[in-house]
Amino acid sequence: MKTRLSVNINKIATLRNARGANTPDVLKAALDCERYGAEGITVHPRPDERHIKYNDVLLLSEVVSTEFNIEGYPTKNFIDLVLKTKPAQCTLVPDAENVITSNQGWDTLKQKDFLTGIIEQLQSNGIRVSLFVDPIEQFIEGAKMVNADCIELYTGPFARIFNTDKHKAIEPYIQSAKYAQSLELKFNAGHDLNLDNLAFFKKNILFTSEVSIGHALICDALYYGLENTIQMYLRQLK
């Protein structure tokens, strides 16, 4: 099964924001990522707009021609933004406001009522909904119960263990992916995937629909160039 590469461009916005002007140009970067082979663009606007700004999302929604994926915690402002821009996919993430980066998935059982209404609202507007979850079967089952279209497994723990015991690192993800498939939930993955661990992940979970990669890819692009780096990541997925 083909696995799409969605490039998260948050770090490009972080670099731009450091100087307060428009270099690098986030819109141009997104279009270049697509031109270089990316099959999706991901953004994660946060309330403090420390990287991608809400206005960036509005502008990107008008020019992105591949799959546009907006991820984040479903505050009222976030949901209003998603409904206004109508991306192909919205990935709901349970981020606390002060976290540096996403570090856990939803407890889909405790948050069942909260998530059900939001998912229904997004889907009624033609937006596919993915839930960011840990590789734990009860939370995957909970994602099915709240009618999510797919899940994105949080791969941070996989990446942390990979260099010491890659087989131990991948095992819960293999089981979780199989369980999601048995529930007819599409399966995405994201967080800390890189050129060292991505091919192994894909080899062991062939039916991964999409990987969302930002930090590592942009860091690699500093050395290899953006076009070459995207091609390197695409090769890891073949």
C-alpha positions as CSV (number, residue, x, y, z in Angstrom):
1,M,0.0,0.0,0.0
2,K,1.3,3.5,-0.9
3,T,2.0,5.7,2.1
4,R,1.6,9.4,1.6
5,L,4.2,11.8,2.9
6,S,2.7,14.9,4.4
7,V,5.3,17.6,5.2
8,N,4.6,19.6,8.4
9,I,5.9,23.2,7.7
10,N,5.6,24.6,11.2
11,K,9.4,24.8,11.5
12,I,9.6,27.0,8.4
13,A,7.2,29.4,10.1
14,T,9.3,29.3,13.3
15,L,12.3,30.4,11.3
16,R,10.3,33.2,9.6
17,N,8.9,34.4,12.9
18,A,12.4,34.8,14.4
19,R,13.0,37.9,12.3
20,G,9.4,39.2,12.0
21,A,9.4,39.5,8.2
22,N,8.5,37.0,5.5
23,T,11.7,35.1,5.0
24,P,11.4,32.2,4.5
25,D,8.0,32.5,2.7
26,V,5.7,29.8,4.2
27,L,3.4,29.8,1.2
28,K,6.3,29.4,-1.2
29,A,7.8,26.6,0.9
30,A,4.5,24.7,0.9
31,L,4.2,24.9,-2.8
32,D,7.8,23.9,-3.2
33,C,7.3,20.9,-1.0
34,E,4.4,19.8,-3.2
35,R,6.5,20.5,-6.4
36,Y,9.3,18.3,-4.9
37,G,7.0,15.4,-4.3
38,A,5.2,15.9,-1.0
39,E,1.7,14.4,-1.1
40,G,0.3,16.6,1.6
41,I,0.9,19.7,3.7
42,T,0.4,19.7,7.5
43,V,0.1,22.7,9.8
44,H,-0.4,22.8,13.5
45,P,-1.6,26.3,14.6
46,R,-1.4,26.9,18.3
47,P,-3.2,29.6,20.3
48,D,0.0,31.6,20.8
49,E,0.8,31.4,17.1
50,R,4.5,30.8,17.9
51,H,5.0,29.2,14.5
52,I,2.1,28.8,12.0
53,K,-0.3,31.7,12.3
54,Y,-4.0,31.6,11.8
55,N,-3.7,33.9,8.8
56,D,-1.1,31.4,7.3
57,V,-3.7,28.7,7.4
58,L,-6.2,30.9,5.6
59,L,-3.7,31.7,2.9
60,L,-2.4,28.1,2.6
61,S,-6.0,26.8,2.2
62,E,-6.2,28.8,-1.1
63,V,-3.0,27.4,-2.7
64,V,-2.3,23.9,-1.4
65,S,-3.3,21.4,-4.1
66,T,-2.4,18.2,-2.3
67,E,-4.0,17.0,0.9
68,F,-4.2,19.8,3.4
69,N,-4.1,18.6,7.0
70,I,-4.7,21.0,9.9
71,E,-4.0,19.6,13.3
72,G,-4.5,20.9,16.8
73,Y,-6.5,21.1,20.0
74,P,-10.2,21.8,19.2
75,T,-10.7,25.2,20.9
76,K,-13.5,27.3,19.5
77,N,-11.1,29.5,17.5
78,F,-9.4,26.4,16.1
79,I,-12.7,24.8,15.0
80,D,-13.9,28.1,13.5
81,L,-10.6,28.2,11.5
82,V,-11.0,24.6,10.3
83,L,-14.6,25.2,9.3
84,K,-13.6,28.3,7.4
85,T,-10.8,26.7,5.5
86,K,-12.3,23.2,5.0
87,P,-9.1,21.1,4.8
88,A,-9.2,17.5,3.5
89,Q,-8.3,16.3,7.0
90,C,-8.4,17.7,10.5
91,T,-6.2,15.8,13.0
92,L,-7.4,16.5,16.6
93,V,-4.6,16.6,19.1
94,P,-5.0,16.8,22.9
95,D,-2.2,19.4,23.4
96,A,-2.0,21.3,26.6
97,E,-1.5,25.0,25.9
98,N,2.0,25.2,27.3
99,V,3.6,22.1,25.7
100,I,6.6,22.5,23.3
101,T,5.3,19.7,21.1
102,S,2.6,17.0,21.1
103,N,3.5,14.4,23.7
104,Q,0.5,12.1,24.1
105,G,-2.7,10.9,22.5
106,W,-6.3,11.3,23.4
107,D,-8.0,9.3,26.1
108,T,-10.9,8.6,23.8
109,L,-13.0,7.0,26.6
110,K,-12.9,9.9,29.0
111,Q,-13.3,12.4,26.2
112,K,-16.0,10.5,24.4
113,D,-18.8,13.1,24.7
114,F,-16.4,16.0,24.0
115,L,-15.0,14.4,20.8
116,T,-18.2,13.0,19.4
117,G,-19.8,16.4,19.0
118,I,-16.7,18.0,17.4
119,I,-16.2,15.1,15.0
120,E,-19.8,15.2,13.9
121,Q,-19.5,18.9,13.3
122,L,-16.4,18.6,11.2
123,Q,-17.6,15.6,9.2
124,S,-20.9,17.3,8.4
125,N,-18.8,19.9,6.6
126,G,-17.0,17.3,4.5
127,I,-13.8,17.2,6.6
128,R,-12.1,13.8,7.3
129,V,-11.3,13.6,11.0
130,S,-8.2,11.8,12.5
131,L,-7.5,11.4,16.2
132,F,-4.0,11.5,17.6
133,V,-3.8,8.4,19.9
134,D,-1.2,6.3,21.7
135,P,-0.7,2.7,20.6
136,I,-3.3,1.4,23.1
137,E,-6.2,-0.7,21.9
138,Q,-8.8,0.7,24.2
139,F,-8.1,4.2,22.9
140,I,-8.2,3.0,19.3
141,E,-11.5,1.3,20.0
142,G,-12.7,4.6,21.6
143,A,-11.7,6.4,18.4
144,K,-14.1,4.1,16.5
145,M,-16.8,4.7,19.1
146,V,-16.7,8.4,18.5
147,N,-16.9,7.9,14.7
148,A,-13.4,9.1,13.8
149,D,-12.5,8.4,10.2
150,C,-8.9,7.5,11.1
151,I,-6.2,7.6,13.7
152,E,-2.7,9.0,13.8
153,L,-0.5,6.9,16.1
154,Y,1.8,8.9,18.3
155,T,5.3,7.5,17.3
156,G,7.4,9.4,19.8
157,P,7.9,6.3,22.0
158,F,8.8,4.3,19.0
159,A,11.5,6.8,18.0
160,R,12.9,7.0,21.6
161,I,13.3,3.2,21.8
162,F,14.3,2.5,18.2
163,N,18.1,2.9,18.6
164,T,18.3,0.5,21.5
165,D,15.7,-2.1,20.5
166,K,13.9,-1.5,17.2
167,H,11.9,-4.7,17.4
168,K,10.6,-3.9,20.9
169,A,9.9,-0.3,19.7
170,I,7.7,-1.4,16.7
171,E,5.8,-4.2,18.4
172,P,3.0,-2.1,20.0
173,Y,2.5,-0.2,16.7
174,I,2.2,-3.4,14.7
175,Q,-0.5,-4.7,17.1
176,S,-2.3,-1.3,17.2
177,A,-2.3,-1.0,13.4
178,K,-3.7,-4.4,13.0
179,Y,-6.4,-3.6,15.5
180,A,-7.3,-0.3,13.8
181,Q,-7.5,-2.2,10.5
182,S,-9.9,-4.8,12.1
183,L,-12.1,-1.8,13.1
184,E,-11.9,-0.4,9.6
185,L,-10.1,2.7,10.8
186,K,-7.5,4.1,8.5
187,F,-4.1,4.4,10.1
188,N,-1.7,7.4,10.0
189,A,1.5,7.9,12.0
190,G,3.5,10.9,13.2
191,H,6.1,12.4,15.6
192,D,9.9,11.9,15.5
193,L,9.9,9.8,12.4
194,N,13.1,10.4,10.5
195,L,15.5,9.0,7.9
196,D,16.9,6.5,10.4
197,N,13.6,4.9,11.5
198,L,11.0,5.5,8.8
199,A,11.9,2.7,6.4
200,F,11.8,0.2,9.3
201,F,8.4,1.5,10.4
202,K,7.0,1.3,6.9
203,K,8.4,-2.2,6.3
204,N,6.7,-3.5,9.4
205,I,3.4,-1.7,8.9
206,L,2.8,-1.7,5.2
207,F,-0.8,-0.4,5.3
208,T,0.1,2.9,6.9
209,S,-2.0,5.5,5.0
210,E,0.1,8.6,5.8
211,V,3.1,9.8,7.8
212,S,3.3,13.5,8.9
213,I,6.9,14.6,9.3
214,G,8.2,18.1,10.1
215,H,11.0,18.7,12.5
216,A,13.4,16.0,11.3
217,L,12.7,16.7,7.6
218,I,13.3,20.4,7.9
219,C,16.5,19.8,9.9
220,D,17.7,17.3,7.3
221,A,16.9,19.9,4.6
222,L,19.5,22.2,6.1
223,Y,22.2,19.7,5.0
224,Y,20.7,18.0,2.0
225,G,18.4,20.7,0.5
226,L,14.6,20.7,0.6
227,E,14.0,19.0,-2.7
228,N,16.6,16.2,-2.1
229,T,15.4,15.7,1.4
230,I,11.8,15.2,0.4
231,Q,12.9,12.7,-2.2
232,M,15.0,10.9,0.4
233,Y,11.9,10.5,2.7
234,L,9.8,9.3,-0.2
235,R,12.4,6.6,-0.9
236,Q,12.1,5.4,2.7
237,L,8.4,4.8,2.1
238,K,8.8,2.6,-1.0
